[in-house]
């Protein structure tokens, strides 16, 4: 009997154990999350510590001023829940104000792009209501890395280099942090952000300044953030600074301390869709998450079992269904507190049976949203000229994928499952170093999620005070045969719910394990408008990794796809974790050479 492993090659093992697993987009954050489990914390404690660490070690991808959706499965509560950490538009963020500034789009950078920061309040809510540890336990690792240093990854250095002149000419407070000694740091530099360390250390000190136990500490930490010195510094910066942004003109911000004091994250039920044995759970229509569910509702009408995961039929069907789902995103999605969003219809069999008839063996070059009487907005198509660039010299847009899909940076993601079976999947983002200038007293900058709003009236995505922008952030969870089973996700802006769907299809229909499903050659469509400034589309364009077989590429071109071939390992940064009985499994993406899974 042969001892040779019959399984296909993977870039690293699918992690397996019974104690717990952590998978994140940075190895240091994975180690911190695992350390929390080892100290007796649960998956939610580990998630909070992981998230604060990711803010420090991947500053080009997320920061304290950003936003976050979280999906949790708490064994004690016995249900799956979504924490909406997407902060809304400030009270002074009106269409009239932005147009009075001479703008026809919300800038992709600068202070006018800032919503209420959502991360800190969300992590404190998670810690208080689901976790077991104290504020010190979850903040200390991030404080230590910000104070003492961590090795800067190559992508962070490349991002800093891209916006170097912006920092030098217009954003001196960012230059003070990210151009130490007046230079772009080299990869591997032990990088510090001592001001950020001091900010979190002060929050910790204020949290521990009185008695009352764990909940009282968490409450004092929250107040230091949203009603204390952090909110005051943000308010002052927005009031007093005119900041250059991607529009080419400087603007003051509209975010105030009062906006921060008035907002708290909310807990809601996930949107779900039953797909065979699986129930897939996503955040609501204030996110793009439901496009995964819409893709599955279309794809369930095709025979995918046994198809080659790198074959033309598999890729063609997924891409054509993605085009239809994302067209509906453009027309219908938005904050349901402000608009009626017909998600029940969009996920119904009758609607999808009709939409599925639009999928032929040829690539569609048209944007074709569905029609639901009286609902939805008008979709305007801005065509991109030439290749799509992700991060420009003025830092525009979410740093997702570059010219041929190569990672320019994007966002962060983590999935954690503990011994008890608690699960968390989260995609923190925003507040990346190129979004707006560093607030000098705090060591971090504000986010730029408001760029997803439309400055046209009467659209589901129209800007309005207190409204949530339709975020691209999209963690995922799935039950199998009614039992909590899988948590997964990826950074990548508009590409997130393409890679998330591909991973799931490979795992479910092609019987690939978690690591094989991540490692397999991947692709994305640029057919529909991106959610970020300048909101352009490239109809018919399909970007594939060079590892997709040449015969598949030729077949896709024959079908009418405009295929662009990127480098071998250039699509997505997925992580995943699963639980079956006592077994815990996890996997992480080799692309970008940052992500790692750990467990035992």
Backbone torsions as a table, in degrees:
resi	resn	phi	psi	omega
1	UNK	NA	131.1	-176.5
2	UNK	-74.2	143.2	174.6
3	UNK	-96.3	1.2	-178.1
4	UNK	-71.6	132.7	179.3
5	UNK	-64.2	119.9	-178.0
6	UNK	-78.5	-9.7	-174.4
7	UNK	-74.8	153.3	177.3
8	UNK	-64.8	160.8	177.4
9	UNK	-63.9	137.7	166.1
10	UNK	-129.0	158.1	-174.9
11	UNK	-70.4	-23.6	174.3
12	UNK	-157.6	165.6	-176.2
13	UNK	-70.5	153.2	163.0
14	UNK	-72.0	117.7	-177.1
15	UNK	-68.8	138.0	178.9
16	UNK	-144.3	141.7	176.9
17	UNK	-170.4	-166.6	178.0
18	UNK	-124.9	-8.5	-176.0
19	UNK	-86.0	-46.7	-178.7
20	UNK	165.3	158.8	-179.8
21	UNK	-137.2	148.3	176.8
22	UNK	-134.9	129.2	175.1
23	UNK	-130.7	124.5	179.4
24	UNK	-139.1	174.6	-178.9
25	UNK	-85.6	4.5	175.2
26	UNK	-146.6	133.3	-173.5
27	UNK	-61.3	-32.7	-180.0
28	UNK	-67.1	-42.9	178.9
29	UNK	-63.5	-38.0	176.6
30	UNK	-60.9	-43.5	179.3
31	UNK	-63.9	-39.8	178.7
32	UNK	-65.3	-45.1	178.3
33	UNK	-59.9	-42.4	178.8
34	UNK	-64.7	-37.1	179.0
35	UNK	-62.4	-36.8	178.0
36	UNK	-64.4	-40.7	177.1
37	UNK	-63.9	-41.6	-179.8
38	UNK	-63.8	-30.6	-179.8
39	UNK	-81.6	1.2	178.6
40	UNK	100.7	1.9	176.4
41	UNK	-73.5	161.5	176.0
42	UNK	-94.9	-175.7	-176.1
43	UNK	-60.7	-29.6	-176.5
44	UNK	-78.3	-40.0	171.5
45	UNK	-57.2	-47.8	-179.2
46	UNK	-61.3	-38.2	179.6
47	UNK	-63.4	-41.4	-179.6
48	UNK	-65.9	-46.9	179.1
49	UNK	-63.0	-39.9	177.4
50	UNK	-60.6	-45.2	-176.8
51	UNK	-64.1	-44.9	178.6
52	UNK	-64.0	-35.6	178.3
53	UNK	-67.7	-40.4	178.4
54	UNK	-61.5	-34.3	176.5
55	UNK	-59.2	-34.1	-177.0
56	UNK	-82.1	-48.9	-169.7
57	UNK	-86.8	-13.6	174.9
58	UNK	-127.6	62.1	-174.0
59	UNK	-69.0	-17.4	177.1
60	UNK	-81.0	-4.5	-174.5
61	UNK	-121.4	-21.2	178.4
62	UNK	-166.9	165.6	179.4
63	UNK	-164.0	173.9	-178.4
64	UNK	-60.2	-25.6	-178.6
65	UNK	-85.1	8.5	-174.9
66	UNK	-92.9	-148.6	-171.2
67	UNK	-146.3	164.9	-175.0
68	UNK	-161.4	132.0	162.8
69	UNK	-99.3	146.0	-178.2
70	UNK	-133.7	133.8	170.5
71	UNK	-112.6	128.5	-178.7
72	UNK	-125.9	149.2	169.9
73	UNK	-126.1	105.0	-177.5
74	UNK	-96.7	119.7	-178.1
75	UNK	-58.2	-40.1	-177.8
76	UNK	-66.5	-40.3	-179.4
77	UNK	-79.2	-26.0	177.1
78	UNK	70.0	26.0	178.7
79	UNK	-149.3	159.8	176.6
80	UNK	-92.8	135.0	-177.9
81	UNK	-135.8	155.1	177.2
82	UNK	-113.7	129.3	170.1
83	UNK	-99.7	119.2	178.4
84	UNK	-90.2	103.2	175.0
85	UNK	-102.7	27.6	176.0
86	UNK	-90.3	104.5	178.8
87	UNK	-65.7	149.5	-177.9
88	UNK	-87.6	176.2	174.8
89	UNK	-67.9	143.7	177.8
90	UNK	-61.8	162.8	-178.2
91	UNK	-62.1	-28.8	-178.7
92	UNK	-93.3	6.3	-178.3
93	UNK	-87.8	84.0	178.5
94	UNK	-110.5	154.7	176.0
95	UNK	-58.4	-40.4	-179.0
96	UNK	-60.9	-40.5	-179.3
97	UNK	-65.4	-45.3	-177.1
98	UNK	-66.4	-38.2	178.4
99	UNK	-69.3	-31.9	177.4
100	UNK	-67.6	-19.0	175.8
101	UNK	-86.9	5.2	177.8
102	UNK	82.0	23.0	-175.0
103	UNK	-106.8	141.8	171.4
104	UNK	-110.8	-4.5	173.1
105	UNK	-141.0	151.8	172.6
106	UNK	-69.4	128.1	-179.1
107	UNK	-58.4	149.4	-179.7
108	UNK	-78.9	-10.0	178.2
109	UNK	-139.5	173.9	174.5
110	UNK	88.3	-176.9	-169.9
111	UNK	-76.1	-27.4	179.2
112	UNK	-70.5	-14.0	-180.0
113	UNK	-88.7	-0.2	-172.9
114	UNK	-84.7	130.9	165.6
115	UNK	-98.0	177.6	174.3
116	UNK	-62.8	125.7	178.3
117	UNK	-59.0	131.0	-172.8
118	UNK	-109.0	-8.8	-169.0
119	UNK	-73.8	-50.8	-170.7
120	UNK	-62.2	-48.0	178.9
121	UNK	-60.0	-37.6	-179.7
122	UNK	-66.3	-42.4	-179.7
123	UNK	-68.8	-34.3	176.8
124	UNK	-69.0	-38.3	175.6
125	UNK	-63.1	-44.4	179.2
126	UNK	-61.4	-45.0	-179.4
127	UNK	-62.3	-44.9	-176.4
128	UNK	-67.9	-46.9	-169.4
129	UNK	-92.2	-19.8	-176.7
130	UNK	-125.2	-25.1	-174.4
131	UNK	-89.1	-176.2	-178.9
132	UNK	-131.0	-17.5	-172.3
133	UNK	-88.2	173.6	179.8
134	UNK	-95.7	167.7	-179.3
135	UNK	-58.1	-41.5	-179.8
136	UNK	-57.9	-43.3	-176.9
137	UNK	-58.1	-41.4	-172.8
138	UNK	-89.2	-19.8	-179.6
139	UNK	-94.0	-27.5	-173.5
140	UNK	-57.3	-44.2	179.9
141	UNK	-59.8	-43.7	-179.8
142	UNK	-64.1	-42.4	178.5
143	UNK	-59.9	-43.9	-177.9
144	UNK	-63.9	-43.9	-179.9
145	UNK	-67.7	-38.8	178.4
146	UNK	-67.8	-35.7	-177.8
147	UNK	-80.1	-44.8	-170.6
148	UNK	-97.4	-18.5	176.3
149	UNK	108.7	154.6	176.6
150	UNK	-147.4	154.6	-178.8
151	UNK	-73.4	123.0	-177.9
152	UNK	-75.6	129.1	-178.7
153	UNK	-77.4	158.8	-174.7
154	UNK	-59.2	-38.1	-178.4
155	UNK	-66.4	-33.5	176.6
156	UNK	-65.8	-43.1	178.6
157	UNK	-62.9	-40.8	179.6
158	UNK	-64.8	-38.1	178.1
159	UNK	-65.3	-44.7	178.1
160	UNK	-60.0	-41.7	179.6
161	UNK	-62.5	-38.1	-179.9
162	UNK	-60.7	-38.4	-176.3
163	UNK	-106.1	17.3	-177.4
164	UNK	-55.6	-48.5	-176.6
165	UNK	-68.8	-34.8	174.1
166	UNK	-58.3	-45.6	179.2
167	UNK	-63.4	-45.2	-176.3
168	UNK	-65.6	-42.6	-173.0
169	UNK	-85.2	-37.7	-167.2
170	UNK	-124.4	-28.7	-174.1
171	UNK	-120.0	68.9	-175.1
172	UNK	-62.5	-27.6	179.1
173	UNK	-68.9	-30.3	175.1
174	UNK	-74.9	-39.3	177.1
175	UNK	-59.1	-37.2	-178.8
176	UNK	-61.6	-30.9	-179.6
177	UNK	-91.5	-47.3	-167.4
178	UNK	-98.9	-3.9	172.4
179	UNK	-120.3	66.1	-179.0
180	UNK	-60.6	137.2	-175.3
181	UNK	58.9	23.1	176.9
182	UNK	74.6	16.4	-176.0
183	UNK	-129.7	153.7	170.8
184	UNK	-67.8	124.7	-178.0
185	UNK	-66.4	149.0	179.2
186	UNK	-87.5	151.3	177.0
187	UNK	-54.6	138.4	-179.3
188	UNK	89.7	-9.0	176.2
189	UNK	-56.9	135.5	171.9
190	UNK	-75.1	105.9	-169.4
191	UNK	-102.9	137.8	178.9
192	UNK	-124.5	156.4	169.8
193	UNK	-136.3	81.6	-171.8
194	UNK	-67.2	-27.8	178.1
195	UNK	-68.9	-42.5	175.7
196	UNK	-62.2	-42.4	177.1
197	UNK	-57.6	-42.7	-179.4
198	UNK	-66.9	-35.9	177.7
199	UNK	-60.8	-50.2	-179.3
200	UNK	-69.6	-33.4	176.8
201	UNK	-64.8	-37.9	178.3
202	UNK	-68.4	-41.6	176.2
203	UNK	-58.4	-43.9	179.0
204	UNK	-62.0	-43.8	179.7
205	UNK	-61.6	-43.7	178.8
206	UNK	-67.7	-34.5	178.4
207	UNK	-63.2	-36.6	-175.8
208	UNK	-94.4	12.4	-172.8
209	UNK	-81.7	-5.2	178.2
210	UNK	-140.9	-179.3	-179.9
211	UNK	-90.0	-160.6	173.4
212	UNK	101.4	-2.1	174.4
213	UNK	84.8	-168.6	-170.5
214	UNK	-61.3	-49.0	-177.0
215	UNK	-63.3	-37.8	179.0
216	UNK	-66.7	-38.1	176.1
217	UNK	-62.1	-44.9	180.0
218	UNK	-61.6	-40.9	-179.7
219	UNK	-65.1	-40.8	178.3
220	UNK	-67.4	-35.5	175.6
221	UNK	-62.9	-43.9	178.0
222	UNK	-58.8	-45.6	-177.5
223	UNK	-66.2	-36.7	177.1
224	UNK	-60.9	-33.6	-179.6
225	UNK	-78.1	-61.8	-167.2
226	UNK	-93.0	-13.9	179.4
227	UNK	-130.2	6.4	-174.5
228	UNK	-121.8	-140.4	-170.7
229	UNK	-65.2	-30.6	179.6
230	UNK	-67.2	-50.3	179.5
231	UNK	-61.4	-37.7	179.8
232	UNK	-64.5	-41.6	179.8
233	UNK	-66.8	-39.7	178.1
234	UNK	-64.5	-46.0	179.1
235	UNK	-57.4	-48.4	-178.9
236	UNK	-61.6	-43.2	-178.5
237	UNK	-62.7	-44.6	-178.9
238	UNK	-67.4	-32.6	-179.2
239	UNK	-75.7	-34.5	-167.6
240	UNK	-106.0	-14.4	-174.4
241	UNK	-106.5	131.6	169.1
242	UNK	-97.5	114.6	-169.3
243	UNK	-112.0	129.1	175.0
244	UNK	-63.7	135.5	177.0
245	UNK	-132.5	-173.9	-171.8
246	UNK	-68.7	-13.3	176.1
247	UNK	-70.8	-15.6	-178.6
248	UNK	92.4	0.9	177.8
249	UNK	-128.3	149.8	177.9
250	UNK	-80.0	146.5	178.0
251	UNK	-141.4	149.1	169.3
252	UNK	-82.9	157.6	178.3
253	UNK	-86.2	171.1	177.9
254	UNK	-119.1	-4.1	179.9
255	UNK	-72.4	136.0	-178.7
256	UNK	-126.6	166.0	174.9
257	UNK	-61.7	-34.1	179.0
258	UNK	-63.9	-39.1	175.7
259	UNK	-57.6	-42.8	-178.2
260	UNK	-69.3	-40.0	-178.1
261	UNK	-67.2	-29.6	-174.9
262	UNK	-82.6	-16.8	-171.3
263	UNK	-101.6	140.9	167.7
264	UNK	-138.8	151.2	176.7
265	UNK	-65.1	160.5	-179.8
266	UNK	-123.3	157.3	177.3
267	UNK	-113.5	132.7	-178.4
268	UNK	-144.2	166.0	175.2
269	UNK	-74.5	147.1	177.0
270	UNK	-74.1	158.7	163.7
271	UNK	-78.6	140.8	-176.8
272	UNK	-132.5	156.8	173.2
273	UNK	-144.0	132.1	179.0
274	UNK	-87.9	123.3	-177.7
275	UNK	-130.1	96.1	-175.6
276	UNK	61.4	-126.9	-179.7
277	UNK	-74.1	-10.0	-167.2
278	UNK	-106.9	144.4	167.9
279	UNK	-115.6	110.8	-175.4
280	UNK	-92.9	132.2	-174.5
281	UNK	-114.5	131.2	179.1
282	UNK	-136.5	164.2	171.2
283	UNK	-68.6	168.3	-172.9
284	UNK	-75.7	-170.6	-173.2
285	UNK	-75.6	0.9	167.2
286	UNK	-76.6	-7.0	173.7
287	UNK	-118.1	173.2	174.0
288	UNK	-86.6	-0.2	-175.4
289	UNK	-47.6	-41.4	-178.4
290	UNK	-61.9	-12.3	176.5
291	UNK	-65.9	-26.8	172.4
292	UNK	-63.3	-44.8	179.8
293	UNK	-64.2	-39.8	178.3
294	UNK	-65.6	-39.0	176.6
295	UNK	-61.4	-43.6	179.8
296	UNK	-65.1	-37.5	179.2
297	UNK	-63.3	-32.9	175.9
298	UNK	-78.2	-44.0	-173.5
299	UNK	-69.8	-22.5	-176.9
300	UNK	-66.2	-12.6	177.3
301	UNK	-86.9	1.8	179.8
302	UNK	-115.0	152.0	179.9
303	UNK	-86.1	94.9	-176.3
304	UNK	-96.5	-18.4	-177.8
305	UNK	-57.7	128.4	174.8
306	UNK	82.9	-2.3	176.6
307	UNK	-69.1	149.0	175.9
308	UNK	-67.0	121.5	-177.2
309	UNK	-67.2	-9.6	173.1
310	UNK	-115.2	15.0	-179.6
311	UNK	-88.3	161.3	-174.9
312	UNK	-65.0	-35.7	-177.7
313	UNK	-66.3	-45.4	179.4
314	UNK	-59.5	-48.4	-177.8
315	UNK	-68.8	-44.7	-177.6
316	UNK	-59.5	-48.2	-177.8
317	UNK	-63.1	-42.9	-179.2
318	UNK	-64.3	-43.2	-178.5
319	UNK	-66.5	-43.3	-178.8
320	UNK	-66.1	-36.6	176.2
321	UNK	-70.9	-34.8	176.1
322	UNK	-62.6	-41.0	-179.9
323	UNK	-58.9	-42.2	-179.3
324	UNK	-69.5	-42.3	-179.0
325	UNK	-65.8	-43.7	-179.1
326	UNK	-70.7	-29.0	173.9
327	UNK	-63.2	-39.2	176.3
328	UNK	-67.5	-36.6	175.1
329	UNK	-55.6	-46.6	-178.1
330	UNK	-62.7	-36.3	-174.0
331	UNK	-85.3	-36.8	-166.4
332	UNK	-113.4	-29.4	-168.2
333	UNK	-75.9	147.7	176.7
334	UNK	173.4	-174.9	-178.8
335	UNK	-70.1	116.6	-176.7
336	UNK	-67.8	-10.4	174.6
337	UNK	-74.1	-15.1	-175.5
338	UNK	-116.2	-22.2	-177.3
339	UNK	-141.4	151.5	172.6
340	UNK	-79.0	119.1	-178.3
341	UNK	-110.1	117.2	-170.9
342	UNK	-82.7	55.5	-172.3
343	UNK	-66.9	-31.3	178.9
344	UNK	-62.9	-42.2	177.2
345	UNK	-65.5	-43.9	-177.1
346	UNK	-61.6	-26.6	179.9
347	UNK	-100.6	2.6	-175.3
348	UNK	-77.3	153.9	178.4
349	UNK	-62.4	-42.2	-176.0
350	UNK	-62.3	-45.0	-179.9
351	UNK	-63.1	-45.7	-176.1
352	UNK	-74.9	-27.3	174.5
353	UNK	-62.8	-37.0	177.8
354	UNK	-74.5	-44.5	-179.0
355	UNK	-62.1	-36.8	-177.1
356	UNK	-61.3	-26.8	180.0
357	UNK	-65.9	-18.1	178.5
358	UNK	-75.5	-16.3	-179.0
359	UNK	-84.5	117.2	176.8
360	UNK	-117.9	-171.2	178.3
361	UNK	-83.2	3.9	177.7
362	UNK	-111.6	150.1	178.7
363	UNK	-72.5	134.0	173.9
364	UNK	-81.4	139.1	175.8
365	UNK	-108.5	7.6	-177.8
366	UNK	-110.5	149.3	172.3
367	UNK	-88.3	117.2	-169.6
368	UNK	-126.2	77.4	174.0
369	UNK	-69.8	158.0	177.7
370	UNK	-76.1	173.7	179.8
371	UNK	-120.4	121.8	174.8
372	UNK	-129.7	117.1	-168.1
373	UNK	-55.0	127.0	174.8
374	UNK	81.5	-0.7	-175.2
375	UNK	-127.0	154.4	177.9
376	UNK	94.9	162.8	-179.7
377	UNK	-104.6	-175.0	176.3
378	UNK	-95.4	124.9	-178.6
379	UNK	-93.1	118.3	177.5
380	UNK	-101.9	136.3	-176.5
381	UNK	-104.8	119.1	171.1
382	UNK	-105.4	117.8	-178.6
383	UNK	-82.2	134.2	176.0
384	UNK	-76.5	142.8	175.6
385	UNK	-95.1	118.4	177.9
386	UNK	73.4	-157.7	-176.6
387	UNK	-70.4	150.2	178.9
388	UNK	-85.0	122.3	176.3
389	UNK	-101.4	139.5	-172.5
390	UNK	-89.6	-50.2	-177.2
391	UNK	-120.9	115.7	-179.9
392	UNK	-93.8	-178.6	-177.9
393	UNK	-63.8	-21.8	176.4
394	UNK	-99.2	12.1	172.0
395	UNK	74.7	22.0	-169.5
396	UNK	-69.6	151.3	171.6
397	UNK	73.0	172.7	173.0
398	UNK	-77.4	134.4	-179.8
399	UNK	-73.6	91.5	-174.0
400	UNK	-102.5	-95.8	179.1
401	UNK	-123.2	149.6	-173.5
402	UNK	-90.9	-154.7	-165.9
403	UNK	-54.8	-43.4	178.7
404	UNK	-118.9	37.4	178.2
405	UNK	83.9	-3.9	-178.2
406	UNK	-68.7	148.5	-175.8
407	UNK	-70.3	123.7	171.5
408	UNK	-104.1	12.0	-164.9
409	UNK	103.2	164.2	176.6
410	UNK	-161.4	-86.0	-174.6
411	UNK	-152.8	-169.2	175.2
412	UNK	-129.1	162.7	179.8
413	UNK	-154.2	150.3	171.9
414	UNK	-149.3	152.7	175.0
415	UNK	-134.1	132.1	-176.9
416	UNK	-138.5	137.0	173.5
417	UNK	-133.7	130.3	-179.2
418	UNK	-99.5	-179.4	-175.7
419	UNK	-61.3	-37.8	-179.0
420	UNK	-71.0	-16.3	-178.5
421	UNK	101.3	2.9	173.3
422	UNK	-62.8	141.3	-176.0
423	UNK	-131.6	144.6	173.5
424	UNK	-142.8	137.9	173.7
425	UNK	-132.6	129.8	-175.4
426	UNK	-150.8	147.6	-179.8
427	UNK	-127.8	78.8	177.0
428	UNK	-70.1	145.7	-179.0
429	UNK	-160.8	-176.0	177.9
430	UNK	76.1	164.1	-178.0
431	UNK	66.9	22.1	177.3
432	UNK	-69.4	158.6	-168.1
433	UNK	-59.8	-22.5	-177.9
434	UNK	-97.7	10.3	-176.9
435	UNK	-84.6	-39.9	178.5
436	UNK	-163.3	170.3	-175.3
437	UNK	-68.0	148.4	173.9
438	UNK	-61.2	133.4	172.5
439	UNK	-79.1	114.8	-164.4
440	UNK	-61.4	-33.2	-179.6
441	UNK	-73.8	-16.9	-171.7
442	UNK	-111.9	-28.1	-179.4
443	UNK	84.1	9.1	176.0
444	UNK	-142.0	167.7	-177.8
445	UNK	-114.2	170.1	177.7
446	UNK	-84.1	166.4	-180.0
447	UNK	-85.4	-178.6	-177.5
448	UNK	-136.7	30.6	-175.5
449	UNK	-68.1	-22.0	-178.5
450	UNK	-64.2	-14.0	177.3
451	UNK	-62.3	-13.5	179.8
452	UNK	-81.0	-11.3	177.6
453	UNK	-74.9	153.7	176.0
454	UNK	-99.7	138.9	176.8
455	UNK	-93.6	13.5	170.1
456	UNK	-95.1	142.4	179.5
457	UNK	-72.5	159.4	169.0
458	UNK	62.4	31.2	172.5
459	UNK	-109.0	150.5	174.8
460	UNK	-56.7	-26.8	-178.3
461	UNK	-104.4	17.4	179.3
462	UNK	-65.8	142.2	176.8
463	UNK	-64.0	136.5	173.3
464	UNK	-157.4	145.1	177.9
465	UNK	-56.9	135.7	178.2
466	UNK	79.5	1.4	-177.0
467	UNK	-92.9	143.7	176.8
468	UNK	-85.4	133.3	173.1
469	UNK	-70.5	152.3	178.9
470	UNK	-75.9	92.9	-174.5
471	UNK	-71.9	152.0	173.4
472	UNK	-85.2	-10.9	-173.1
473	UNK	-67.9	133.5	-161.3
474	UNK	-152.9	68.0	173.4
475	UNK	-66.5	161.2	-173.4
476	UNK	-141.2	146.7	173.2
477	UNK	-139.6	152.7	177.8
478	UNK	-141.8	141.8	168.8
479	UNK	-96.0	150.6	173.4
480	UNK	-125.9	123.9	-174.9
481	UNK	53.1	36.2	176.6
482	UNK	83.9	-4.9	-179.3
483	UNK	-104.3	136.3	175.7
484	UNK	-53.1	129.7	-171.0
485	UNK	-130.2	-51.3	-164.2
486	UNK	-136.5	137.4	172.0
487	UNK	-125.8	131.5	-179.2
488	UNK	-160.3	167.5	178.8
489	UNK	173.3	178.5	-178.0
490	UNK	-153.5	144.9	161.7
491	UNK	-63.5	170.6	170.8
492	UNK	129.5	24.8	173.6
493	UNK	53.3	-129.3	-177.4
494	UNK	-65.9	-19.0	179.9
495	UNK	-79.0	-15.7	-173.7
496	UNK	-51.0	-51.6	-174.3
497	UNK	-82.3	-0.4	165.5
498	UNK	-83.8	-48.1	-179.6
499	UNK	-68.5	-36.3	177.4
500	UNK	-60.9	-43.4	-179.9
501	UNK	-69.1	-43.0	177.7
502	UNK	-57.5	-48.1	179.3
503	UNK	-54.4	-49.0	-176.6
504	UNK	-63.4	-43.6	179.9
505	UNK	-63.8	-40.5	178.6
506	UNK	-64.7	-39.8	-178.7
507	UNK	-69.9	-42.5	-173.1
508	UNK	-82.1	-44.4	-172.8
509	UNK	-96.4	-24.4	-175.8
510	UNK	-109.1	1.1	176.5
511	UNK	58.9	32.0	174.8
512	UNK	-85.0	141.7	177.0
513	UNK	-73.5	-179.4	-173.8
514	UNK	-59.2	-46.3	-177.7
515	UNK	-69.3	-40.5	177.4
516	UNK	-62.4	-38.0	-179.1
517	UNK	-66.9	-31.6	176.8
518	UNK	-77.6	-43.3	-175.6
519	UNK	-69.7	-25.6	-173.8
520	UNK	-58.1	147.9	177.8
521	UNK	-53.0	140.4	-173.0
522	UNK	-130.2	176.4	-173.2
523	UNK	-160.3	169.6	170.7
524	UNK	-154.9	153.0	177.2
525	UNK	-95.7	143.5	173.1
526	UNK	-114.9	25.3	-172.5
527	UNK	-67.1	-34.0	-170.8
528	UNK	-107.1	165.3	-178.5
529	UNK	-62.9	137.6	173.6
530	UNK	-73.4	157.3	-176.9
531	UNK	-81.9	-7.1	-171.9
532	UNK	-111.8	156.8	174.0
533	UNK	-50.9	132.5	5.6
534	UNK	-96.6	24.6	170.5
535	UNK	61.6	41.1	-176.0
536	UNK	-96.7	162.3	177.0
537	UNK	-127.7	156.6	175.5
538	UNK	-128.3	82.2	-172.7
539	UNK	-53.1	130.6	175.3
540	UNK	83.0	-8.2	-175.3
541	UNK	-78.0	129.9	177.8
542	UNK	-125.3	117.7	-179.8
543	UNK	-100.4	124.0	-178.2
544	UNK	-123.5	152.5	171.7
545	UNK	-69.3	149.9	179.8
546	UNK	-62.9	-17.5	179.3
547	UNK	-76.6	-12.5	172.5
548	UNK	-63.2	130.9	-175.2
549	UNK	-55.6	143.5	-178.6
550	UNK	-60.1	-35.8	178.9
551	UNK	-64.0	-37.0	177.2
552	UNK	-65.2	-43.9	-179.6
553	UNK	-61.1	-44.2	179.7
554	UNK	-63.2	-41.2	179.2
555	UNK	-63.3	-41.3	179.3
556	UNK	-64.4	-38.1	176.7
557	UNK	-65.6	-38.9	177.5
558	UNK	-62.6	-30.0	178.8
559	UNK	-78.8	-7.1	176.4
560	UNK	106.1	-0.2	175.3
561	UNK	-70.0	140.3	173.6
562	UNK	-91.2	93.9	-169.5
563	UNK	-90.4	125.6	170.7
564	UNK	-111.5	133.8	-175.2
565	UNK	-103.7	120.6	179.1
566	UNK	-98.9	-177.3	179.1
567	UNK	-61.1	167.1	-173.7
568	UNK	-57.3	-44.5	-174.1
569	UNK	-122.1	77.0	-169.9
570	UNK	-131.4	-0.9	-171.3
571	UNK	-115.6	108.4	169.4
572	UNK	89.9	162.4	175.8
573	UNK	-140.9	53.5	-175.2
574	UNK	-64.3	145.7	161.1
575	UNK	-130.6	160.6	-177.8
576	UNK	-155.8	153.5	174.6
577	UNK	-147.6	145.8	-179.1
578	UNK	-137.8	160.1	174.8
579	UNK	-134.5	131.4	174.3
580	UNK	-137.4	110.3	-174.3
581	UNK	60.2	-127.3	178.7
582	UNK	-87.5	-8.0	-176.4
583	UNK	-77.9	139.7	175.6
584	UNK	-125.1	127.4	-179.2
585	UNK	-126.0	154.6	178.3
586	UNK	-155.6	158.4	179.6
587	UNK	-153.2	155.8	179.9
588	UNK	-144.6	158.1	-171.8
589	UNK	-79.1	132.7	174.1
590	UNK	-78.0	-18.6	-176.9
591	UNK	-63.8	136.0	-178.7
592	UNK	82.9	-11.1	173.5
593	UNK	54.7	41.3	178.6
594	UNK	-128.2	-40.5	-172.4
595	UNK	-70.0	148.8	176.9
596	UNK	-152.8	148.8	171.9
597	UNK	-112.7	147.0	176.3
598	UNK	-142.2	157.9	178.3
599	UNK	172.1	170.0	175.9
600	UNK	-156.7	NA	NA
